[in-house]
């Protein structure tokens, strides 16, 4: 048995020696590595299992046992294959085109048509104003010991029976009805067919005629809609429906073309200025044009008589915003900033972090302010590939960024508050690059590339966005 073992070992050693002499040590090692990898791979498809990556003698990588595929190439040399142009575009001067940059990071929705129909919805109003004075002496009787009052507002339709109403401008009373306590709270009994709300007071006033009267209220008093209050036996309540509003925008075809003659390409140059550099400059100019269209464009269909074709123009988000804040250029203080934050973050149920993009005049005024514990600024936040300055208030945080596009479009002192959660980009043709073979077609002896995108921006929740306009 010992002799047989010795013979096998000698035979194996001779086989290894013969293989080394025949193919060389490195080839032998490569073959052994492939066999080991194939054994580990298991029962998979043999043609794929036999392909793999091995290290070369000087640190290189080699594909053995199968064809070179994109997945193997990315694994062996991640930098070898060039990324798609849409992935590279977000790295080209993102600070210059924040709207376009934000829309690319947020993701695109494919549109099967150049005309995009979309729906937007907002929240039900929560506040109305008293449209007529109410006199506490005009109570119309009682409901379970509570005198009934009929009040008229400038928007009766937002109130429903069983809802409660807070009147912050009118004081309520304690249980005795004689001492002030908190703000007046009303309960809606019904809506009058000829207009007005029949209400009773939860914390009413005691007068000579009795207790629980709705106290007198002046025209213009605010009425805040609060929660419903149902009884024990209530099964149903007033219906509530919210229907989205259909809106429309056009996808605009944006294009840029770069050409370089063959002689220009082969000519000696002092610096390494090549076709890719020209392509980058063209994309920068294209993105700046798209930024202006996305912000201030006007949706339209026009006819080019020379081309004999219809052209679609996209509508900008400036006109889509549902809110507007106006400030005085001559009296811009921290109080103005607080008011701006109040309007940006309240009465819209949007995000508590939004973006403020402004022209030079507005950003200059923000920089000149002395901030305090109520309004703080200075921290830098990087989001979506852009460096913002964070402006914090008790209402929420604004990511502030200067944009020269506002200056160029006549909005030097204006700005725009964007809720990034409710902005959507529709693409009929995603951003792509195509090579034009002008040489073979007999047009010009040049290398040419054209970049194209057909897209538009929409605000899905207009009330969450706000124009900031100087007066």
DOLUM-882099 format. One record per residue (C-alpha): residue number from 1; x negated, y, z negated; residue in three letters. Coordinates in steps of 0.5 Angstrom, whole numbers, plus 500, padded with zeros to 3 digits. Layout:
BEGIN
{r NUM; {X; Y; Z}; ALA},
...
END
This chain:
BEGIN
{r 1; {500; 500; 500}; UNK},
{r 2; {494; 505; 498}; UNK},
{r 3; {491; 503; 505}; UNK},
{r 4; {497; 505; 509}; UNK},
{r 5; {498; 511; 505}; UNK},
{r 6; {491; 513; 507}; UNK},
{r 7; {492; 511; 514}; UNK},
{r 8; {498; 516; 515}; UNK},
{r 9; {494; 522; 512}; UNK},
{r 10; {489; 521; 516}; UNK},
{r 11; {493; 521; 522}; UNK},
{r 12; {497; 527; 520}; UNK},
{r 13; {490; 531; 519}; UNK},
{r 14; {488; 528; 526}; UNK},
{r 15; {495; 531; 529}; UNK},
{r 16; {494; 538; 525}; UNK},
{r 17; {487; 538; 528}; UNK},
{r 18; {489; 537; 535}; UNK},
{r 19; {495; 542; 535}; UNK},
{r 20; {490; 547; 532}; UNK},
{r 21; {485; 546; 538}; UNK},
{r 22; {491; 546; 543}; UNK},
{r 23; {495; 552; 541}; UNK},
{r 24; {491; 555; 536}; UNK},
{r 25; {492; 556; 528}; UNK},
{r 26; {497; 562; 529}; UNK},
{r 27; {502; 559; 534}; UNK},
{r 28; {502; 553; 529}; UNK},
{r 29; {504; 557; 523}; UNK},
{r 30; {509; 560; 528}; UNK},
{r 31; {512; 553; 530}; UNK},
{r 32; {512; 551; 522}; UNK},
{r 33; {516; 557; 520}; UNK},
{r 34; {521; 556; 526}; UNK},
{r 35; {522; 549; 523}; UNK},
{r 36; {523; 551; 516}; UNK},
{r 37; {527; 557; 518}; UNK},
{r 38; {532; 552; 522}; UNK},
{r 39; {532; 547; 516}; UNK},
{r 40; {534; 552; 512}; UNK},
{r 41; {539; 555; 517}; UNK},
{r 42; {544; 549; 516}; UNK},
{r 43; {549; 547; 521}; UNK},
{r 44; {550; 553; 525}; UNK},
{r 45; {549; 554; 532}; UNK},
{r 46; {542; 551; 534}; UNK},
{r 47; {541; 557; 539}; UNK},
{r 48; {542; 562; 534}; UNK},
{r 49; {539; 558; 528}; UNK},
{r 50; {532; 558; 532}; UNK},
{r 51; {532; 565; 533}; UNK},
{r 52; {528; 569; 528}; UNK},
{r 53; {523; 575; 526}; UNK},
{r 54; {516; 573; 524}; UNK},
{r 55; {510; 577; 522}; UNK},
{r 56; {505; 579; 527}; UNK},
{r 57; {497; 579; 526}; UNK},
{r 58; {497; 586; 525}; UNK},
{r 59; {503; 587; 521}; UNK},
{r 60; {508; 587; 528}; UNK},
{r 61; {514; 583; 528}; UNK},
{r 62; {516; 578; 533}; UNK},
{r 63; {522; 575; 536}; UNK},
{r 64; {522; 567; 536}; UNK},
{r 65; {527; 562; 538}; UNK},
{r 66; {532; 566; 542}; UNK},
{r 67; {533; 572; 546}; UNK},
{r 68; {532; 579; 543}; UNK},
{r 69; {539; 582; 541}; UNK},
{r 70; {541; 589; 538}; UNK},
{r 71; {542; 586; 531}; UNK},
{r 72; {535; 583; 531}; UNK},
{r 73; {532; 590; 534}; UNK},
{r 74; {535; 594; 528}; UNK},
{r 75; {533; 589; 523}; UNK},
{r 76; {526; 588; 526}; UNK},
{r 77; {525; 596; 528}; UNK},
{r 78; {530; 600; 525}; UNK},
{r 79; {528; 607; 528}; UNK},
{r 80; {527; 603; 535}; UNK},
{r 81; {534; 604; 538}; UNK},
{r 82; {537; 611; 538}; UNK},
{r 83; {543; 613; 535}; UNK},
{r 84; {549; 615; 538}; UNK},
{r 85; {550; 623; 539}; UNK},
{r 86; {556; 624; 535}; UNK},
{r 87; {551; 621; 529}; UNK},
{r 88; {546; 626; 531}; UNK},
{r 89; {550; 632; 532}; UNK},
{r 90; {552; 633; 524}; UNK},
{r 91; {544; 634; 523}; UNK},
{r 92; {544; 640; 528}; UNK},
{r 93; {544; 646; 524}; UNK},
{r 94; {550; 644; 520}; UNK},
{r 95; {550; 651; 516}; UNK},
{r 96; {552; 655; 522}; UNK},
{r 97; {558; 651; 524}; UNK},
{r 98; {561; 649; 517}; UNK},
{r 99; {569; 648; 520}; UNK},
{r 100; {566; 643; 525}; UNK},
{r 101; {561; 640; 521}; UNK},
{r 102; {567; 638; 515}; UNK},
{r 103; {571; 636; 521}; UNK},
{r 104; {566; 631; 523}; UNK},
{r 105; {565; 628; 516}; UNK},
{r 106; {572; 627; 514}; UNK},
{r 107; {573; 623; 520}; UNK},
{r 108; {577; 623; 527}; UNK},
{r 109; {584; 621; 529}; UNK},
{r 110; {585; 618; 536}; UNK},
{r 111; {590; 622; 540}; UNK},
{r 112; {593; 618; 546}; UNK},
{r 113; {594; 625; 549}; UNK},
{r 114; {592; 632; 550}; UNK},
{r 115; {598; 634; 546}; UNK},
{r 116; {598; 633; 539}; UNK},
{r 117; {604; 632; 535}; UNK},
{r 118; {604; 632; 528}; UNK},
{r 119; {608; 633; 521}; UNK},
{r 120; {606; 637; 515}; UNK},
{r 121; {610; 638; 509}; UNK},
{r 122; {610; 642; 503}; UNK},
{r 123; {613; 642; 496}; UNK},
{r 124; {620; 645; 494}; UNK},
{r 125; {619; 652; 491}; UNK},
{r 126; {619; 653; 484}; UNK},
{r 127; {621; 660; 483}; UNK},
{r 128; {626; 665; 484}; UNK},
{r 129; {628; 672; 482}; UNK},
{r 130; {635; 674; 479}; UNK},
{r 131; {638; 678; 485}; UNK},
{r 132; {643; 682; 480}; UNK},
{r 133; {643; 684; 473}; UNK},
{r 134; {647; 680; 468}; UNK},
{r 135; {651; 683; 462}; UNK},
{r 136; {651; 678; 456}; UNK},
{r 137; {659; 681; 455}; UNK},
{r 138; {661; 677; 462}; UNK},
{r 139; {661; 670; 459}; UNK},
{r 140; {667; 666; 463}; UNK},
{r 141; {669; 662; 457}; UNK},
{r 142; {665; 656; 454}; UNK},
{r 143; {663; 649; 455}; UNK},
{r 144; {663; 645; 449}; UNK},
{r 145; {662; 651; 445}; UNK},
{r 146; {657; 654; 450}; UNK},
{r 147; {659; 660; 453}; UNK},
{r 148; {658; 659; 461}; UNK},
{r 149; {655; 665; 465}; UNK},
{r 150; {654; 666; 473}; UNK},
{r 151; {648; 668; 475}; UNK},
{r 152; {646; 670; 482}; UNK},
{r 153; {638; 669; 485}; UNK},
{r 154; {635; 670; 491}; UNK},
{r 155; {634; 663; 493}; UNK},
{r 156; {640; 659; 489}; UNK},
{r 157; {639; 653; 494}; UNK},
{r 158; {633; 651; 490}; UNK},
{r 159; {637; 649; 484}; UNK},
{r 160; {641; 643; 482}; UNK},
{r 161; {646; 641; 477}; UNK},
{r 162; {642; 638; 471}; UNK},
{r 163; {636; 642; 472}; UNK},
{r 164; {633; 647; 467}; UNK},
{r 165; {631; 654; 468}; UNK},
{r 166; {625; 658; 464}; UNK},
{r 167; {626; 665; 464}; UNK},
{r 168; {619; 668; 462}; UNK},
{r 169; {621; 675; 462}; UNK},
{r 170; {627; 674; 457}; UNK},
{r 171; {626; 672; 450}; UNK},
{r 172; {630; 666; 447}; UNK},
{r 173; {633; 666; 440}; UNK},
{r 174; {632; 661; 434}; UNK},
{r 175; {638; 656; 432}; UNK},
{r 176; {642; 662; 428}; UNK},
{r 177; {642; 666; 435}; UNK},
{r 178; {639; 672; 431}; UNK},
{r 179; {631; 672; 431}; UNK},
{r 180; {627; 672; 437}; UNK},
{r 181; {623; 665; 439}; UNK},
{r 182; {620; 663; 445}; UNK},
{r 183; {623; 664; 452}; UNK},
{r 184; {630; 663; 454}; UNK},
{r 185; {631; 656; 457}; UNK},
{r 186; {638; 655; 461}; UNK},
{r 187; {641; 649; 463}; UNK},
{r 188; {645; 649; 470}; UNK},
{r 189; {652; 646; 470}; UNK},
{r 190; {654; 647; 477}; UNK},
{r 191; {653; 651; 483}; UNK},
{r 192; {659; 656; 485}; UNK},
{r 193; {661; 655; 492}; UNK},
{r 194; {661; 662; 494}; UNK},
{r 195; {654; 663; 491}; UNK},
{r 196; {651; 663; 484}; UNK},
{r 197; {649; 658; 479}; UNK},
{r 198; {654; 657; 473}; UNK},
{r 199; {649; 656; 467}; UNK},
{r 200; {649; 656; 459}; UNK},
{r 201; {643; 657; 454}; UNK},
{r 202; {639; 652; 450}; UNK},
{r 203; {637; 658; 446}; UNK},
{r 204; {642; 663; 447}; UNK},
{r 205; {644; 669; 443}; UNK},
{r 206; {649; 670; 438}; UNK},
{r 207; {654; 676; 439}; UNK},
{r 208; {660; 679; 436}; UNK},
{r 209; {664; 674; 440}; UNK},
{r 210; {660; 668; 438}; UNK},
{r 211; {654; 664; 439}; UNK},
{r 212; {649; 661; 444}; UNK},
{r 213; {651; 667; 449}; UNK},
{r 214; {646; 668; 455}; UNK},
{r 215; {643; 674; 454}; UNK},
{r 216; {643; 680; 458}; UNK},
{r 217; {638; 680; 464}; UNK},
{r 218; {635; 685; 469}; UNK},
{r 219; {635; 684; 476}; UNK},
{r 220; {628; 681; 479}; UNK},
{r 221; {627; 677; 472}; UNK},
{r 222; {623; 671; 474}; UNK},
{r 223; {627; 664; 474}; UNK},
{r 224; {622; 658; 474}; UNK},
{r 225; {625; 651; 476}; UNK},
{r 226; {624; 646; 470}; UNK},
{r 227; {625; 638; 469}; UNK},
{r 228; {632; 635; 470}; UNK},
{r 229; {636; 634; 463}; UNK},
{r 230; {641; 628; 464}; UNK},
{r 231; {646; 625; 459}; UNK},
{r 232; {646; 618; 456}; UNK},
{r 233; {651; 616; 461}; UNK},
{r 234; {648; 619; 467}; UNK},
{r 235; {647; 614; 473}; UNK},
{r 236; {646; 619; 479}; UNK},
{r 237; {643; 626; 479}; UNK},
{r 238; {643; 631; 485}; UNK},
{r 239; {640; 628; 491}; UNK},
{r 240; {633; 630; 493}; UNK},
{r 241; {630; 630; 500}; UNK},
{r 242; {624; 632; 503}; UNK},
{r 243; {623; 632; 511}; UNK},
{r 244; {616; 634; 514}; UNK},
{r 245; {616; 639; 520}; UNK},
{r 246; {614; 637; 526}; UNK},
{r 247; {608; 642; 529}; UNK},
{r 248; {604; 641; 535}; UNK},
{r 249; {597; 643; 538}; UNK},
{r 250; {593; 642; 544}; UNK},
{r 251; {586; 638; 545}; UNK},
{r 252; {581; 643; 548}; UNK},
{r 253; {576; 640; 553}; UNK},
{r 254; {569; 642; 550}; UNK},
{r 255; {563; 641; 555}; UNK},
{r 256; {556; 643; 555}; UNK},
{r 257; {551; 641; 561}; UNK},
{r 258; {543; 641; 561}; UNK},
{r 259; {539; 640; 567}; UNK},
{r 260; {531; 639; 568}; UNK},
{r 261; {528; 639; 575}; UNK},
{r 262; {523; 633; 576}; UNK},
{r 263; {517; 638; 577}; UNK},
{r 264; {519; 642; 571}; UNK},
{r 265; {519; 635; 567}; UNK},
{r 266; {512; 633; 570}; UNK},
{r 267; {509; 640; 569}; UNK},
{r 268; {504; 641; 564}; UNK},
{r 269; {506; 645; 558}; UNK},
{r 270; {503; 648; 552}; UNK},
{r 271; {508; 645; 547}; UNK},
{r 272; {512; 639; 547}; UNK},
{r 273; {518; 642; 550}; UNK},
{r 274; {522; 636; 553}; UNK},
{r 275; {529; 635; 555}; UNK},
{r 276; {531; 633; 548}; UNK},
{r 277; {530; 640; 546}; UNK},
{r 278; {534; 643; 551}; UNK},
{r 279; {539; 638; 549}; UNK},
{r 280; {539; 640; 542}; UNK},
{r 281; {540; 648; 544}; UNK},
{r 282; {546; 646; 548}; UNK},
{r 283; {549; 642; 543}; UNK},
{r 284; {548; 648; 538}; UNK},
{r 285; {551; 653; 543}; UNK},
{r 286; {557; 648; 544}; UNK},
{r 287; {558; 647; 537}; UNK},
{r 288; {558; 655; 536}; UNK},
{r 289; {564; 656; 541}; UNK},
{r 290; {568; 650; 538}; UNK},
{r 291; {567; 653; 531}; UNK},
{r 292; {570; 659; 534}; UNK},
{r 293; {576; 656; 537}; UNK},
{r 294; {577; 651; 531}; UNK},
{r 295; {578; 658; 527}; UNK},
{r 296; {581; 663; 531}; UNK},
{r 297; {583; 660; 538}; UNK},
{r 298; {590; 661; 540}; UNK},
{r 299; {594; 655; 543}; UNK},
{r 300; {596; 656; 550}; UNK},
{r 301; {597; 652; 557}; UNK},
{r 302; {594; 657; 562}; UNK},
{r 303; {593; 655; 570}; UNK},
{r 304; {586; 656; 573}; UNK},
{r 305; {588; 658; 581}; UNK},
{r 306; {581; 657; 583}; UNK},
{r 307; {581; 650; 580}; UNK},
{r 308; {588; 649; 581}; UNK},
{r 309; {589; 646; 575}; UNK},
{r 310; {592; 647; 568}; UNK},
{r 311; {588; 648; 562}; UNK},
{r 312; {589; 647; 555}; UNK},
{r 313; {587; 651; 549}; UNK},
{r 314; {587; 649; 542}; UNK},
{r 315; {590; 653; 536}; UNK},
{r 316; {586; 655; 531}; UNK},
{r 317; {587; 654; 523}; UNK},
{r 318; {587; 661; 522}; UNK},
{r 319; {594; 662; 524}; UNK},
{r 320; {596; 655; 521}; UNK},
{r 321; {595; 657; 514}; UNK},
{r 322; {601; 658; 510}; UNK},
{r 323; {598; 663; 505}; UNK},
{r 324; {595; 669; 505}; UNK},
{r 325; {591; 674; 500}; UNK},
{r 326; {589; 681; 501}; UNK},
{r 327; {584; 685; 497}; UNK},
{r 328; {582; 692; 497}; UNK},
{r 329; {575; 693; 500}; UNK},
{r 330; {574; 699; 495}; UNK},
{r 331; {576; 696; 489}; UNK},
{r 332; {573; 689; 489}; UNK},
{r 333; {572; 686; 482}; UNK},
{r 334; {572; 680; 478}; UNK},
{r 335; {579; 681; 477}; UNK},
{r 336; {580; 680; 484}; UNK},
{r 337; {576; 674; 484}; UNK},
{r 338; {581; 671; 479}; UNK},
{r 339; {587; 673; 483}; UNK},
{r 340; {584; 670; 489}; UNK},
{r 341; {583; 663; 485}; UNK},
{r 342; {590; 664; 482}; UNK},
{r 343; {593; 664; 489}; UNK},
{r 344; {588; 659; 492}; UNK},
{r 345; {590; 654; 487}; UNK},
{r 346; {597; 655; 484}; UNK},
{r 347; {604; 654; 487}; UNK},
{r 348; {601; 649; 493}; UNK},
{r 349; {599; 642; 489}; UNK},
{r 350; {593; 642; 493}; UNK},
{r 351; {586; 640; 490}; UNK},
{r 352; {582; 643; 485}; UNK},
{r 353; {576; 644; 489}; UNK},
{r 354; {576; 648; 495}; UNK},
{r 355; {572; 651; 500}; UNK},
{r 356; {571; 659; 501}; UNK},
{r 357; {568; 661; 508}; UNK},
{r 358; {567; 668; 509}; UNK},
{r 359; {564; 674; 513}; UNK},
{r 360; {558; 678; 511}; UNK},
{r 361; {562; 683; 508}; UNK},
{r 362; {566; 678; 503}; UNK},
{r 363; {560; 674; 501}; UNK},
{r 364; {556; 681; 500}; UNK},
{r 365; {562; 683; 495}; UNK},
{r 366; {562; 676; 491}; UNK},
{r 367; {554; 677; 490}; UNK},
{r 368; {554; 684; 487}; UNK},
{r 369; {559; 682; 482}; UNK},
{r 370; {557; 681; 475}; UNK},
{r 371; {560; 674; 473}; UNK},
{r 372; {562; 672; 466}; UNK},
{r 373; {564; 666; 462}; UNK},
{r 374; {571; 666; 465}; UNK},
{r 375; {568; 666; 472}; UNK},
{r 376; {561; 663; 473}; UNK},
{r 377; {557; 662; 480}; UNK},
{r 378; {550; 660; 482}; UNK},
{r 379; {550; 653; 482}; UNK},
{r 380; {548; 650; 489}; UNK},
{r 381; {552; 644; 491}; UNK},
{r 382; {551; 640; 497}; UNK},
{r 383; {557; 637; 501}; UNK},
{r 384; {558; 634; 508}; UNK},
{r 385; {551; 636; 509}; UNK},
{r 386; {552; 643; 507}; UNK},
{r 387; {549; 647; 502}; UNK},
{r 388; {555; 651; 498}; UNK},
{r 389; {554; 656; 492}; UNK},
{r 390; {560; 654; 487}; UNK},
{r 391; {564; 659; 484}; UNK},
{r 392; {568; 656; 478}; UNK},
{r 393; {574; 659; 475}; UNK},
{r 394; {580; 656; 470}; UNK},
{r 395; {584; 655; 476}; UNK},
{r 396; {579; 651; 480}; UNK},
{r 397; {572; 651; 483}; UNK},
{r 398; {571; 654; 490}; UNK},
{r 399; {565; 652; 494}; UNK},
{r 400; {563; 659; 498}; UNK},
{r 401; {559; 659; 504}; UNK},
{r 402; {557; 665; 509}; UNK},
{r 403; {559; 664; 516}; UNK},
{r 404; {557; 669; 521}; UNK},
{r 405; {562; 666; 526}; UNK},
{r 406; {567; 671; 522}; UNK},
{r 407; {563; 677; 523}; UNK},
{r 408; {562; 675; 531}; UNK},
{r 409; {570; 674; 531}; UNK},
{r 410; {572; 681; 528}; UNK},
{r 411; {573; 678; 521}; UNK},
{r 412; {567; 681; 517}; UNK},
{r 413; {570; 682; 511}; UNK},
{r 414; {575; 676; 511}; UNK},
{r 415; {575; 669; 509}; UNK},
{r 416; {578; 663; 509}; UNK},
{r 417; {580; 658; 503}; UNK},
{r 418; {580; 651; 506}; UNK},
{r 419; {583; 644; 502}; UNK},
{r 420; {578; 639; 505}; UNK},
{r 421; {583; 634; 503}; UNK},
{r 422; {588; 636; 508}; UNK},
{r 423; {585; 638; 514}; UNK},
{r 424; {585; 633; 520}; UNK},
{r 425; {581; 633; 527}; UNK},
{r 426; {584; 629; 533}; UNK},
{r 427; {580; 627; 538}; UNK},
{r 428; {583; 625; 545}; UNK},
{r 429; {575; 624; 548}; UNK},
{r 430; {570; 623; 542}; UNK},
{r 431; {564; 627; 543}; UNK},
{r 432; {559; 623; 548}; UNK},
{r 433; {554; 624; 552}; UNK},
{r 434; {554; 622; 560}; UNK},
{r 435; {548; 622; 565}; UNK},
{r 436; {549; 625; 571}; UNK},
{r 437; {545; 622; 577}; UNK},
{r 438; {545; 628; 581}; UNK},
{r 439; {539; 626; 585}; UNK},
{r 440; {542; 620; 588}; UNK},
{r 441; {548; 624; 590}; UNK},
{r 442; {544; 629; 594}; UNK},
{r 443; {546; 635; 590}; UNK},
{r 444; {540; 637; 586}; UNK},
{r 445; {533; 634; 584}; UNK},
{r 446; {534; 634; 577}; UNK},
{r 447; {535; 630; 571}; UNK},
{r 448; {542; 632; 568}; UNK},
{r 449; {546; 630; 562}; UNK},
{r 450; {553; 633; 560}; UNK},
{r 451; {556; 632; 553}; UNK},
{r 452; {564; 632; 552}; UNK},
{r 453; {569; 633; 547}; UNK},
{r 454; {577; 634; 547}; UNK},
{r 455; {579; 635; 540}; UNK},
{r 456; {583; 640; 536}; UNK},
{r 457; {584; 641; 528}; UNK},
{r 458; {590; 641; 524}; UNK},
{r 459; {592; 643; 517}; UNK},
{r 460; {597; 637; 515}; UNK},
{r 461; {599; 641; 508}; UNK},
{r 462; {599; 649; 510}; UNK},
{r 463; {600; 651; 503}; UNK},
{r 464; {594; 649; 501}; UNK},
{r 465; {590; 653; 505}; UNK},
{r 466; {589; 661; 505}; UNK},
{r 467; {587; 667; 509}; UNK},
{r 468; {583; 672; 505}; UNK},
{r 469; {584; 679; 509}; UNK},
{r 470; {581; 685; 507}; UNK},
{r 471; {585; 692; 507}; UNK},
END
